[in-house]
Amino acid sequence: MNTYDKYLSKRLLHTFSMLFIAAYGLFVVIDLFMNIDEFQEPLTRSATPVGEHQMFRRIGEYYFFRLFEFFELAGPILIVISVIAVLGLLRKSCETFPLLAAGVPTFRLVRPLLLSAAILNLALIANQEFAIPTFAVQLQTPRGSRVAEIQQVEPVYDYSNSLMHISGDRVLVNTRTIENASFSLPETHLKSQHCILKAETARFVEPENDSQNRRGWLLRNLTSVLDPETLTEEGRRRIIPLSNGTDVFIQSEVTFDQLYNRGRNLKLLSSTQLVHRIRNTSTGEVPLRAQSLALHTRIARPITCLLSITIALPLVIRRESRSLITNMAVCSAVLGGFYGFAQGCQVLGMTSFLAPDLAAWLPVIASGLASASMADLVQT
């Protein structure tokens, strides 16, 4: 990279930083103004009123973790907006004319812009793969609370156990247990008649090493009756009453985080967790489609961002144009159209109209074709 490349890279990174700080600051001000009362409420009814020091600490903790979520949400859009702003400033200050007079093609400006955008996309990838999964519990914490200790149960069907229905009153995130758990066993090859197993608590048990294939749920203090005589041979291998007579172990691939918001909000999962979830035999068709779409979208997103830069350059620095404002408005409208097209593909990918991989990669194909077709519009 020469001096001018470094100048453009620093300019893009500086513009992105200023836009991100301004956007997140505006988000914090609006959200805090609308929900300030939730930070002032005591954690319990008998607790004393919240002091200023404690309230400021709650606010700082809450918005610190929301910083990573906001970066994941607004980062790709702010990268493209920063590129448009940098190109517009270059055109406004006539900095491209000396380059053209020296015989340097306009597309030479793409190199430092793409490099800087690639660095920002690497930061987005690191945020998605490491930061967000690490702070998944904190990102689900309600305003004014320290930890999201209690979550509502989102019932699921276990496709690996003949559509066994798993439900309960609530989940305790810290102890990874379900309170008042309910496991409904239909009349299948596991059991000769329908049965509902209810227990005070249920905890998911992970295998100690890869050689063991005994992962599932340990139901403690059954409040219903299990008749072992109604279990089939396959059912006896998967549903194991313990010797104390009150506990039962049920072999299952439905993990704990599939029963509350983290299992539904795929942004809280890393790509490794997504791949494991896709390969999980207990996953149904609809969740499998959503997980496959989310994984393909993560891979295609950096490519789409870089292609948007190659589209923005010929639209902002056009060969023939009426004004810079018109160029930037047309560029914003075109890129906004591609963003709407990508969102439409996401909606179609969640249904049976488009395959998940096609829904994720179709915007990349469209952006690549548009980038090649608009190359002749650039000022030379």
Residue pairs with C-beta under 8 A, 6 or more apart in sequence:
1 9
1 111
1 112
1 115
4 99
4 112
5 111
5 112
5 115
6 112
8 86
8 109
8 112
8 113
8 116
9 112
9 113
9 115
9 116
11 86
11 89
12 82
12 83
12 86
12 112
12 113
12 116
12 117
13 116
13 119
13 120
15 82
15 85
15 86
16 78
16 79
16 82
16 120
19 78
19 81
19 82
19 85
20 71
20 74
20 75
20 78
23 70
23 74
23 78
24 67
24 70
24 74
27 70
28 63
32 39
32 59
32 63
35 143
38 142
38 143
38 144
39 50
39 55
39 58
39 59
39 62
39 143
39 144
40 49
40 50
40 55
40 144
41 50
41 144
42 48
42 49
42 50
43 144
43 145
43 146
50 58
50 144
58 143
58 144
58 146
61 138
61 146
62 141
62 143
62 144
65 135
65 138
65 139
65 141
66 139
68 127
68 131
68 132
68 135
68 139
69 132
69 139
69 267
71 123
71 124
71 127
72 124
72 127
72 128
72 132
72 267
75 120
75 123
75 124
75 127
76 121
76 124
76 301
76 304
76 305
77 339
79 117
79 120
79 121
79 305
80 305
80 308
80 309
80 312
80 335
83 113
83 117
83 308
83 309
83 312
84 312
84 316
84 328
84 331
84 332
84 335
86 113
87 109
87 312
87 313
87 316
87 317
88 316
88 324
88 327
88 328
90 96
90 109
90 317
91 316
91 317
91 324
91 327
92 324
96 106
96 109
96 317
96 379
99 106
99 108
99 109
100 106
100 379
100 380
105 380
106 313
106 317
106 378
106 379
106 380
107 313
107 375
107 378
109 313
109 317
110 309
110 310
110 313
113 309
113 313
114 306
114 309
114 310
117 305
117 306
117 309
118 302
118 306
121 301
121 302
121 305
121 306
124 301
124 302
125 302
128 267
128 270
128 271
128 298
129 270
129 271
129 272
130 270
132 139
132 267
132 268
132 270
133 268
133 269
133 270
133 273
136 262
136 268
136 269
137 147
137 148
137 173
137 262
138 147
138 148
139 268
140 148
140 151
140 173
140 261
140 262
140 268
141 147
141 148
142 148
147 173
147 174
148 173
149 172
149 173
149 174
150 170
150 171
150 172
150 173
151 170
151 171
151 173
151 260
151 261
152 170
152 171
152 260
153 167
153 168
153 169
153 170
153 171
153 178
153 259
153 260
154 259
154 260
154 261
154 263
154 264
155 165
155 166
155 167
155 259
156 165
156 166
156 254
156 258
156 259
156 263
156 282
157 163
157 164
157 165
157 166
157 284
158 164
158 165
158 166
158 252
158 253
158 254
158 282
159 281
159 282
159 283
159 284
160 252
160 253
160 254
160 280
160 281
160 282
161 185
161 190
161 238
161 250
161 251
161 252
161 282
162 186
162 188
162 189
162 190
163 186
163 188
164 183
164 184
164 185
164 186
164 190
164 250
164 252
165 182
165 183
165 184
165 186
166 181
166 182
166 183
166 184
166 217
166 252
166 254
166 259
167 181
167 182
167 184
168 178
168 179
168 180
168 181
168 182
168 202
168 259
169 178
169 179
169 180
170 178
170 179
170 180
171 177
171 178
171 179
171 256
171 259
171 260
172 178
172 179
173 260
175 203
176 203
176 204
176 256
177 201
177 202
177 203
178 201
178 202
178 203
178 259
179 200
179 201
180 198
180 199
180 200
181 198
181 199
181 200
181 201
181 202
181 217
181 219
182 196
182 197
182 198
183 196
183 197
183 198
183 199
183 202
183 217
183 219
183 250
184 194
184 195
184 196
184 197
185 191
185 194
185 195
185 196
185 197
185 239
186 194
187 193
187 194
189 232
189 234
189 235
190 231
190 232
190 234
190 235
190 238
190 239
191 230
191 231
191 232
191 235
191 239
192 230
192 231
192 232
193 230
195 224
195 226
195 227
195 230
196 224
197 219
197 222
197 224
197 226
197 248
197 250
198 222
198 223
198 224
199 219
199 220
199 221
199 222
199 223
199 224
199 247
199 248
200 220
200 221
200 223
201 219
201 220
201 221
202 217
202 218
202 219
202 220
203 217
203 218
203 220
204 215
204 216
204 217
204 218
204 255
204 256
205 214
205 215
205 216
205 217
205 218
205 249
206 215
207 213
207 214
207 215
214 249
214 251
215 251
215 252
215 253
216 238
216 249
216 250
216 251
216 252
217 249
217 250
217 252
217 254
218 247
218 248
218 249
219 247
219 248
219 249
219 250
220 246
220 247
221 246
221 247
222 246
222 247
222 248
226 239
226 241
226 248
228 236
228 241
231 239
237 251
238 250
238 251
238 252
239 248
239 249
239 250
239 251
240 248
240 249
240 250
240 251
241 247
241 248
242 248
242 249
252 282
253 280
253 281
253 282
254 282
255 263
255 280
257 263
258 277
261 268
262 268
262 269
266 274
266 290
266 291
266 294
267 294
269 277
271 295
271 298
274 291
274 294
274 295
275 295
277 283
277 287
277 291
278 288
278 291
278 292
278 295
283 291
289 349
289 350
289 356
290 350
292 356
292 357
293 346
293 349
293 350
293 356
293 359
293 360
296 356
296 357
296 359
296 360
296 361
297 346
297 360
299 360
300 360
300 361
300 363
300 364
303 364
304 342
304 363
304 364
304 367
307 364
307 367
307 368
307 371
308 335
308 338
308 367
310 371
311 331
311 334
311 335
311 338
311 367
311 370
311 371
311 374
312 331
312 335
313 378
314 374
314 375
314 376
314 377
314 378
315 327
315 330
315 331
315 334
315 374
315 377
316 324
316 327
316 328
316 331
317 327
317 378
317 379
318 327
318 377
318 378
318 379
319 377
319 378
319 379
319 380
321 327
334 370
338 363
338 366
338 367
338 370
341 363
341 366
342 363
345 354
345 359
345 360
345 362
345 363
346 359
346 360
348 354
348 359
349 355
349 356
349 358
349 359
349 360
354 362
